[in-house]
Amino acid sequence: MPLNRDRVLRAAVALADDVGIESLSMRNLAQELGVVPMALYKHVANKEELLDGMVEVIVGEIAAPVSDSDWKSAIRQRVLSAREALLRHRWASQVIESRSHATPVVLAYMDSLIGMFRAGGFSLDLTHHVMHALGSRMWGFTQEVFPTPPPPEDPDPRAAMLTQFAEKYPHITELATATAHDAESSVGGGCDDQFEFEFALDVLLDGFERLHQQHWTSQPD
């Protein structure tokens, strides 16, 4: 199969899925494709352009907008589809955050979200602010809670550490011990990551709807 940009990018995404984004290099990508590294530079100028292209592949996996839905359902579906794409490629959020500029594919996705709000009757003023409020959530991920180190596995040191933590931070301890555990949650141990993401997204969308219905404006009266 002849080498082209799409094949290079898709191979890079698959390799990052297998070995992790930190281990991805032009050299091991060339080896995966069975070519010399210089052959890749005909299709991507450097590692940064490769990463930009990989983000484009991920964005391309996001489901197309549902044309016959109301604005809230359409945006919810679009954002949750973005989340599904990022859950398939756990490294993608890290790369998206590292990009210094938006490629046309990324801009097109953002433009589609803005268009959904505008089609729903949102003013430019409100649309501006809701896009800020969505933030990274529009890409299907959030980073809103500081990570905490895992407690020791040995029961005695573990109990001592938890007791000391509870004395210093009683409210955090009360909240953390009252929830079910999801060890891989990005919002901290003790949270169902998917539930928390959808909960926050729905709170935001409901708030946007209320502001829209109230003809909210950022301009003072």
Secondary structure, 3 states (H helix, E strand, C coil): CCCCHHHHHHHHHHHHHHHCHHHCCHHHHHHHHCCCHHHHCCCCCCHHHHHHHHHHHHHHCCCCCCCCCCHHHHHHHHHHHHHHHHHHCCCHHHHHHHCCCCCHHHHHHHHHHHHHHHHCCCCHHHHHHHHHHHHHHHHCCCCCCCCCCCCCCCHHHHHHHHHHHHHHCHHHHHHHCCCCCCCCCCCCCCCCHHHHHHHHHHHHHHHHHHHHHCCCCCCCC
